[in-house]
Amino acid sequence: MFDVDISKGYVDMPVPEGVDLVAEIERMKREKNAVVLAHYYQSGDIQDIADYVGDSLALAQWAAKTDASILVLCGVHFMGETAKIICPDKKVLIPDVNAGCSLADSCPADRFAEFVKQHPGYKVISYVNTSAAVKAHTDVVVTSSNAKQIVESFPADEKIIFGPDKNLGNYINSVTGRHMLLWDGACHVHSQFSLEKIVALKKQYPDALLLAHPECKREILIIADKVGSTAALLRFATQSSCKRFIVATESGILHEMKKSNPDKEFIPAPPDDASSCGCSECNFMRLNTMKKLYNTLKYELPEIVVDEAIAREAIKPIRRMLDISASLGI
């Protein structure tokens, strides 16, 4: 076995100078029966080398059906946990365990469990952007792709707790007529889009359609031409006859949008405090790099481990989500 330092949360080993990262990663995938699952918010080079690229629902669905021995999750930590819970017999790796999630962090498991306890008689629906421990206190998990349909699968008078994203919860309430009790959490990327700057962009490009993720604030969603998950926004842009779009979600999705639609223009919606690129990037998602991916496959570290007792409870709402999604054709 290798003596490898992962004290920093990733394999801290030098990559040989001149190594062809793409060729070596492809070789190791073949030799180790490994697949790379990448979220749309990853950098373009990681998306290009991944075996599967998708949103949280698609990654969970692919993890459930792959026959690979090793899954490398290029996303954030809760996605790796979800893959491990679904595939306990597989080795699940992540290039950098520091790739967390501000939304998941906004919902500590102990505080959420107490919140649920204070509201007996409520069904609990948790967004997939949560820790395994939060999922263990949940009746069914949802993603932005299936949240509306899963909420509507409950009786109209069902009392529901929805967490942790208040923006997504408010949006689902508005389109379903429900009155779910919402946990007060939010995504740091989707919460910082500037309404003023987006309105200015729409004036500059009057032919552009605004695409917005439901984790955005209500004021953004109200003026959006299309609200949907990353996969839904990509699908809409591909099917639309429009040639220009303003995109209010993490800017990693623009890579696939441009690949699928080379004749169309995609403009990242600016945040309130615009970075040098003028777009919104998730600093957690960007912790994964090609060099870290190379080392992760080479040394098969860091590995995602989920407490067995938590996993036994967390698999139940995840399985329910996958079953409902399959029955609804999502």
C-alpha positions as CSV (number, residue, x, y, z in Angstrom):
1,M,0.0,0.0,0.0
2,F,1.1,3.6,-0.6
3,D,2.0,5.8,2.3
4,V,-0.1,8.8,1.3
5,D,-0.8,12.0,3.0
6,I,-4.5,13.0,2.9
7,S,-4.4,15.3,6.0
8,K,-5.3,18.2,3.8
9,G,-8.5,16.4,2.6
10,Y,-7.0,15.3,-0.7
11,V,-4.0,13.2,-1.8
12,D,-1.1,15.6,-1.4
13,M,1.3,13.9,-3.8
14,P,3.2,15.4,-6.7
15,V,2.0,14.5,-10.2
16,P,4.9,13.5,-12.5
17,E,6.0,16.4,-14.7
18,G,4.7,16.0,-18.3
19,V,2.2,13.3,-17.5
20,D,-0.8,13.3,-19.8
21,L,-3.6,13.6,-17.2
22,V,-6.4,12.7,-19.6
23,A,-4.7,9.6,-21.0
24,E,-3.6,8.4,-17.5
25,I,-7.1,8.9,-16.0
26,E,-8.7,7.0,-18.9
27,R,-6.1,4.2,-18.4
28,M,-6.8,3.9,-14.7
29,K,-10.5,3.9,-15.2
30,R,-10.2,0.9,-17.5
31,E,-7.8,-1.0,-15.3
32,K,-9.6,-0.4,-12.0
33,N,-13.2,-0.7,-13.4
34,A,-13.8,2.8,-12.2
35,V,-16.3,5.4,-13.4
36,V,-16.2,9.2,-12.9
37,L,-19.5,10.9,-12.1
38,A,-19.4,14.7,-12.5
39,H,-21.9,17.4,-11.7
40,Y,-22.7,20.1,-14.2
41,Y,-21.0,22.6,-11.8
42,Q,-17.6,21.0,-12.2
43,S,-14.9,22.6,-14.4
44,G,-15.1,21.8,-18.1
45,D,-12.1,19.5,-18.2
46,I,-13.6,17.3,-15.5
47,Q,-16.9,17.2,-17.2
48,D,-15.2,16.2,-20.5
49,I,-13.4,13.2,-18.9
50,A,-16.4,12.0,-16.8
51,D,-18.3,8.9,-17.8
52,Y,-21.6,10.5,-16.6
53,V,-22.4,14.2,-16.2
54,G,-25.6,15.3,-14.7
55,D,-27.5,17.0,-11.9
56,S,-28.0,15.4,-8.4
57,L,-30.9,13.2,-9.5
58,A,-29.1,11.8,-12.5
59,L,-25.9,11.1,-10.5
60,A,-27.9,9.2,-7.9
61,Q,-29.7,7.3,-10.7
62,W,-26.4,6.4,-12.4
63,A,-24.7,5.4,-9.2
64,A,-27.6,3.0,-8.5
65,K,-27.3,1.2,-11.8
66,T,-23.6,1.1,-12.6
67,D,-21.6,-2.1,-12.3
68,A,-18.3,-0.4,-11.7
69,S,-16.2,-1.3,-8.7
70,I,-15.1,2.2,-8.0
71,L,-17.1,5.4,-8.2
72,V,-15.3,8.7,-8.3
73,L,-17.7,11.5,-7.4
74,C,-16.6,14.8,-8.8
75,G,-19.0,17.1,-7.0
76,V,-19.4,17.9,-3.4
77,H,-19.3,15.8,-0.3
78,F,-23.1,15.1,0.1
79,M,-23.1,13.7,-3.4
80,G,-20.4,11.2,-2.5
81,E,-22.3,10.2,0.7
82,T,-25.4,9.6,-1.4
83,A,-23.5,7.4,-3.8
84,K,-22.0,5.4,-1.0
85,I,-25.4,5.0,0.7
86,I,-26.9,3.7,-2.6
87,C,-23.8,1.5,-3.3
88,P,-22.4,0.3,0.0
89,D,-20.5,-2.5,-1.7
90,K,-18.6,-0.1,-4.0
91,K,-15.6,2.1,-3.2
92,V,-16.7,5.7,-3.5
93,L,-13.9,8.3,-3.8
94,I,-13.9,12.1,-4.0
95,P,-11.0,14.2,-5.2
96,D,-11.2,16.6,-2.3
97,V,-13.3,16.0,0.9
98,N,-13.2,19.8,1.5
99,A,-15.7,20.1,-1.3
100,G,-18.6,20.8,1.0
101,C,-21.9,22.6,0.5
102,S,-23.1,25.9,2.1
103,L,-26.7,24.7,1.8
104,A,-25.9,21.4,3.6
105,D,-23.9,23.2,6.2
106,S,-26.9,25.5,6.9
107,C,-28.8,22.5,8.2
108,P,-26.9,20.7,11.1
109,A,-28.4,17.3,11.8
110,D,-28.9,17.8,15.5
111,R,-30.8,21.1,15.0
112,F,-32.9,19.6,12.2
113,A,-33.8,16.6,14.3
114,E,-34.9,18.9,17.1
115,F,-36.9,20.9,14.6
116,V,-38.7,17.8,13.3
117,K,-39.3,16.7,16.9
118,Q,-41.0,20.0,17.7
119,H,-43.5,19.4,14.8
120,P,-45.0,16.0,15.3
121,G,-47.3,14.7,12.6
122,Y,-45.4,16.3,9.8
123,K,-43.9,14.4,6.9
124,V,-40.3,15.4,6.3
125,I,-39.0,16.1,2.8
126,S,-35.3,16.9,2.5
127,Y,-33.5,18.3,-0.4
128,V,-30.6,16.1,-1.6
129,N,-28.2,18.9,-0.6
130,T,-28.0,17.6,3.0
131,S,-25.7,15.4,5.0
132,A,-26.4,11.7,5.4
133,A,-27.4,12.4,9.0
134,V,-30.1,14.8,8.0
135,K,-31.4,12.3,5.4
136,A,-31.7,9.8,8.3
137,H,-34.4,12.1,9.8
138,T,-36.3,12.3,6.4
139,D,-39.3,10.5,4.9
140,V,-38.3,11.3,1.3
141,V,-35.4,13.0,-0.4
142,V,-35.9,15.3,-3.5
143,T,-33.8,17.1,-6.0
144,S,-34.7,20.3,-7.9
145,S,-35.6,18.0,-10.8
146,N,-38.3,16.1,-9.0
147,A,-39.3,18.2,-5.9
148,K,-42.6,19.5,-7.4
149,Q,-43.7,16.1,-8.5
150,I,-42.8,14.4,-5.2
151,V,-44.4,17.1,-3.1
152,E,-47.6,16.6,-5.2
153,S,-47.5,12.9,-4.6
154,F,-48.5,13.6,-1.0
155,P,-52.2,14.3,-0.1
156,A,-53.1,18.0,-0.6
157,D,-53.7,18.3,3.2
158,E,-50.5,16.6,4.3
159,K,-48.5,18.6,6.8
160,I,-44.9,18.8,5.4
161,I,-41.6,20.0,6.6
162,F,-39.3,21.0,3.8
163,G,-35.6,21.6,4.2
164,P,-33.1,23.0,4.0
165,D,-33.5,25.4,1.0
166,K,-36.1,28.1,1.8
167,N,-35.9,29.5,-1.8
168,L,-36.6,26.2,-3.4
169,G,-39.3,25.5,-0.7
170,N,-41.0,28.8,-1.4
171,Y,-40.9,28.2,-5.1
172,I,-42.5,24.7,-4.7
173,N,-45.1,26.2,-2.4
174,S,-46.0,28.8,-5.0
175,V,-46.4,26.3,-7.9
176,T,-48.2,23.6,-5.9
177,G,-50.4,25.7,-3.6
178,R,-48.9,23.9,-0.6
179,H,-48.0,25.5,2.7
180,M,-44.9,23.5,3.7
181,L,-43.0,24.5,6.8
182,L,-39.6,25.6,5.6
183,W,-36.2,25.3,7.2
184,D,-34.2,28.6,6.9
185,G,-31.3,27.6,4.7
186,A,-29.9,28.8,1.4
187,C,-27.2,28.2,-1.2
188,H,-24.5,30.9,-1.1
189,V,-24.2,30.9,-4.9
190,H,-27.8,31.1,-5.9
191,S,-28.6,33.6,-3.1
192,Q,-26.2,36.2,-4.4
193,F,-27.5,36.9,-7.9
194,S,-28.1,40.6,-8.4
195,L,-31.7,41.5,-9.6
196,E,-30.4,45.0,-10.6
197,K,-27.6,43.6,-12.7
198,I,-29.8,41.0,-14.3
199,V,-32.4,43.6,-15.2
200,A,-29.6,45.7,-16.8
201,L,-28.5,42.6,-18.8
202,K,-32.0,42.1,-20.0
203,K,-32.2,45.7,-21.2
204,Q,-28.8,45.2,-22.9
205,Y,-29.9,42.0,-24.5
206,P,-33.7,42.3,-25.0
207,D,-33.8,39.1,-27.1
208,A,-32.3,37.0,-24.3
209,L,-34.3,34.6,-22.1
210,L,-33.5,34.4,-18.4
211,L,-33.0,30.9,-17.1
212,A,-33.0,30.5,-13.3
213,H,-32.5,27.7,-10.8
214,P,-35.2,27.5,-8.1
215,E,-32.6,27.9,-5.4
216,C,-32.5,31.6,-6.5
217,K,-34.4,34.2,-4.6
218,R,-38.0,34.8,-5.4
219,E,-37.3,38.2,-7.0
220,I,-35.1,36.5,-9.6
221,L,-37.6,33.7,-10.2
222,I,-40.5,36.1,-10.8
223,I,-38.7,37.6,-13.8
224,A,-37.3,34.4,-15.2
225,D,-38.5,33.0,-18.5
226,K,-37.7,29.4,-17.3
227,V,-37.2,28.1,-13.8
228,G,-35.8,24.6,-13.4
229,S,-33.0,22.3,-12.3
230,T,-29.7,22.4,-14.2
231,A,-30.8,19.5,-16.4
232,A,-34.1,21.2,-17.1
233,L,-32.4,24.5,-18.0
234,L,-30.0,22.7,-20.3
235,R,-32.9,20.9,-22.0
236,F,-34.9,24.1,-22.3
237,A,-32.0,26.0,-23.9
238,T,-31.4,23.1,-26.3
239,Q,-35.0,22.9,-27.4
240,S,-35.7,26.6,-27.6
241,S,-35.4,28.6,-30.8
242,C,-34.0,31.5,-28.9
243,K,-30.3,32.2,-29.6
244,R,-29.3,34.0,-26.4
245,F,-29.8,33.2,-22.7
246,I,-28.9,34.8,-19.4
247,V,-28.2,31.9,-17.0
248,A,-28.8,32.3,-13.2
249,T,-27.1,29.3,-11.7
250,E,-23.6,28.1,-11.1
251,S,-21.6,28.9,-14.2
252,G,-20.2,25.4,-14.7
253,I,-23.5,24.5,-16.5
254,L,-22.4,26.9,-19.3
255,H,-19.8,24.4,-20.4
256,E,-22.4,21.8,-21.4
257,M,-24.8,24.4,-22.7
258,K,-22.2,25.7,-25.1
259,K,-21.2,22.2,-26.1
260,S,-24.8,21.2,-26.9
261,N,-25.6,24.5,-28.5
262,P,-22.6,26.0,-30.3
263,D,-24.7,28.4,-32.2
264,K,-26.2,30.0,-29.1
265,E,-24.9,32.5,-26.6
266,F,-25.0,31.9,-22.9
267,I,-24.4,34.9,-20.5
268,P,-23.7,34.1,-16.8
269,A,-25.9,36.1,-14.5
270,P,-23.8,38.4,-12.3
271,P,-23.8,38.2,-8.5
272,D,-24.1,41.2,-6.3
273,D,-20.4,41.1,-5.6
274,A,-19.1,40.2,-9.0
275,S,-15.8,38.2,-9.2
276,S,-13.2,38.9,-11.8
277,C,-15.0,36.6,-14.2
278,G,-18.3,38.4,-13.6
279,C,-20.0,35.0,-13.0
280,S,-21.0,32.9,-10.0
281,E,-18.8,29.9,-9.2
282,C,-19.1,27.6,-6.3
283,N,-15.8,27.6,-4.5
284,F,-16.5,24.1,-3.1
285,M,-17.1,22.6,-6.6
286,R,-13.9,24.2,-7.9
287,L,-11.8,22.4,-5.3
288,N,-11.9,19.3,-7.5
289,T,-9.2,19.5,-10.2
290,M,-7.7,17.2,-12.8
291,K,-4.6,16.6,-10.7
292,K,-6.6,15.7,-7.7
293,L,-8.7,13.4,-9.8
294,Y,-5.6,11.7,-11.1
295,N,-4.2,11.2,-7.6
296,T,-7.6,10.0,-6.3
297,L,-7.7,7.2,-9.0
298,K,-4.0,6.4,-8.5
299,Y,-4.1,6.0,-4.7
300,E,-7.8,5.3,-4.3
301,L,-8.2,8.0,-1.7
302,P,-9.9,9.9,-0.1
303,E,-12.7,7.4,0.3
304,I,-16.2,8.3,1.4
305,V,-17.3,6.5,4.6
306,V,-20.8,6.7,6.0
307,D,-21.7,5.4,9.5
308,E,-23.6,2.1,9.0
309,A,-26.5,3.1,11.4
310,I,-27.0,6.4,9.6
311,A,-26.7,4.7,6.2
312,R,-29.5,2.2,7.1
313,E,-31.9,5.1,7.8
314,A,-30.7,7.4,5.1
315,I,-31.2,4.8,2.3
316,K,-34.9,4.7,2.9
317,P,-35.8,8.2,1.8
318,I,-33.3,8.0,-1.1
319,R,-34.8,4.8,-2.3
320,R,-38.2,6.3,-2.0
321,M,-37.1,9.3,-4.1
322,L,-35.7,6.9,-6.8
323,D,-38.8,4.8,-6.8
324,I,-41.2,7.8,-7.0
325,S,-39.1,9.3,-9.8
326,A,-39.1,6.1,-11.7
327,S,-42.9,5.7,-11.4
328,L,-43.4,9.3,-12.6
329,G,-40.9,8.8,-15.5
330,I,-38.5,11.5,-14.2
